[in-house]
Amino acid sequence: RGKSSRTITFEQFKEALQELSKKRFKDKSDEEAVQEIYKLIEGKAPIISGVTKAISSPTVSRLTDTTKFTGSHKERFDPSGKGKGKAGREDLVDDSGYVSGYRHAGTYDHKVQGSK
C-alpha cells in the first residue's frame, strides 16, 4: 500500500497475513502457516490504540455545568453540556438583513410567487 493510504482492502489484508505467516511460522508450510495466523485472529476485533476515551468525572461535569456560569461564559455550552465550539466563543454576525426576532426569514420569494 502507499504511504499516504490510510485504509487497505480485504485482499491486501489477506496478502499481508500471508507474508506475516511466513515470517512467524518459518518451520511450517505456507498453507499451514496461513491457517495458524487465521486461528490467531479468529473472533477478534481490531484494537484501537492511542485514542483518548471520554471521561465522565465530577470535575468535568462541574466545569461544563452551565448553571454555574455567568456572563458570556454561559454561552459556551448548550443545555446538554456539550461545547458549542466557535459559535460559543465568538459573536457570529447574521448579515441576512432580518432582525434577530423575525421568524419568517427567507419566505419572501415564496409569498410573492404564491400571490400571483
N, C-alpha and C positions, 0 to 999 in steps of 0.2 A: 504494500500500500504506500501511497505517497505520504510525505511528512506532513503536508498540510491537511490531509484527510483525517477526519475525526471518527468516522464510522467505517465498518467493514461489512461486507456481505456475508451470508451464511457460507457460501462456497469458500471465501477467503478464510473464514474461521476454521473450516474443516481442513484446509491446506495447512494452516498454522498448527493445528493439532497434530497432523501427520508429521510435520517437522519436529515438533516437540517430542512426540512419541519416540522418534528415532534417537534423540539425544538422551531421553530419560531412561528408556529401556533398551540399552545397547545390546544386551545379551539375547534378546528375543527377535523373532522375525518381524517384518514390517507390519503384517496383519495382526499379529498378537500384540505388538506394542500399541497399535491404534486402539485395539479393544481394551487394553489396560487403561489407556488415557480416558476412553469413554466411561469406564467404570469409575474412575476418579471424579469425573464431573457430573455423573448421573444424579439427577434430582436436586442439583444445587443451582441457586440463582446467582447472578453477578453481584459482586460486592462493591459497593461504592465507598471508596476511602477518601479521606481528606475533605469531607463535606461537613459543614457546621450544622449541627442539629438545633432545632428550635428549643429554647429553654423557657419553661414557664415557672419562674421563680417568683417569690414575693417581691423581690427588688424590681424585676422587670414589670410586673403588674402595677406596682406603686408608681414607677416612672411613667407609665403610659395611661394612668388614671386621669382622664381629662377633667374630672370634677375638682381636682386639687390645683389645676392650672388657672392662672388669671391672665388678663390682658391678651396679647397676641399669641401667647403660647397655647391657649386652649384651641386655637385654630389649626394646630399642627396635626391633630389626630381626629379620626372620625369617631362616631359613637361606640364602635366595637373596640377601639383602642389601637387600630392599625394606623400607621403613619400615612399622611396624605402626600408625602413627597414634596415636590416643588410647589404644588398648589397650596400647601400649608405654610411654606416659608416665605413666599413672595405674593404680593398683591398682583394678581393677573388682571390686566386691563381688558374689559369687554368693549371692543370697538364696533359692536354690531349696529349701534345707532339707537338702541332701545334703552329705556331706563331700567334700573335693576328690578323693579317690581312688576314689570309688564309681562303678562303670562302668554300672550298670543304672538310672540316674536316669530317672524318668518311666515306668517299666514296671509300677508297682504296679497301676494300673487294668487293664492287660492280664492280669496274673497273677490278679487277683480274678475277672475275667469268665471266664477260662479254667478256673477250678476249679469253677464252678457246673454 
